[in-house]
């Protein structure tokens, strides 16, 4: 899944995609370790996908309204 597609998903759907990507990563790692699959690039792809999803889940939502907090500072004379 491309990053543009991931950005369109809601946090709930991103969490589901994260669970799926982590499962796929575990399966890919196991397949490489047991020798069933020699495609180690697939492991890298799943690791990148997990990292992208985690980054999006941790980033603030640009579509949400920004909240500006103004600190009460004493006036100087």
C-alpha positions in Angstrom: 0.0 0.0 0.0 1.3 3.4 -0.9 1.8 6.2 1.6 -0.8 8.4 -0.2 -3.4 5.6 0.3 -2.4 5.2 4.0 -2.9 9.0 4.6 -6.5 8.7 3.5 -7.3 6.0 6.1 -8.9 6.7 9.5 -6.9 5.9 12.6 -9.1 2.8 13.2 -8.4 1.5 9.7 -4.7 2.3 10.1 -4.6 0.2 13.3 -6.2 -2.7 11.3 -3.6 -2.3 8.6 -0.8 -2.2 11.2 -2.0 -5.5 12.7 -2.1 -7.0 9.2 1.3 -5.7 8.3 2.9 -7.0 11.5 1.4 -10.4 10.9 2.7 -10.4 7.3 6.1 -9.3 8.6 6.2 -12.2 11.0 5.2 -14.7 8.3 7.8 -13.3 5.9 10.5 -13.5 8.6 9.6 -17.1 9.4 9.5 -18.1 5.7 13.0 -16.7 5.2 14.4 -18.3 8.3 13.0 -21.7 7.5 14.2 -21.5 3.9 10.7 -21.6 2.3 11.2 -18.2 0.8 14.4 -16.6 -0.3 12.9 -13.1 -1.0 14.4 -11.1 1.9 13.3 -7.9 0.1 9.7 -8.8 1.2 10.8 -8.5 4.8 12.2 -5.0 4.2 8.9 -4.0 2.5 6.8 -5.1 5.4 9.2 -3.4 7.9 8.9 -0.1 6.0 5.1 -0.4 5.8 4.9 -0.9 9.6 7.1 2.1 10.1 5.0 4.3 7.8 1.8 3.3 9.6 3.3 3.9 13.0 4.5 7.3 11.8 1.1 8.3 10.5 -0.6 7.1 13.8 1.8 9.2 15.8 1.6 12.3 13.6 -1.0 15.0 14.3 -3.9 15.0 12.0 -3.6 17.8 9.4 -7.3 17.8 8.7 -8.2 18.5 12.3 -8.5 22.1 13.5 -5.4 23.4 15.1 -5.6 24.4 18.7 -3.6 27.4 19.6 -2.7 27.8 23.2 -1.8 31.3 24.3 0.2 31.5 27.5 -0.7 34.2 30.0 2.4 36.3 30.1 2.8 39.3 32.3 2.9 42.6 30.5 6.1 44.5 30.7 6.1 48.2 31.2 
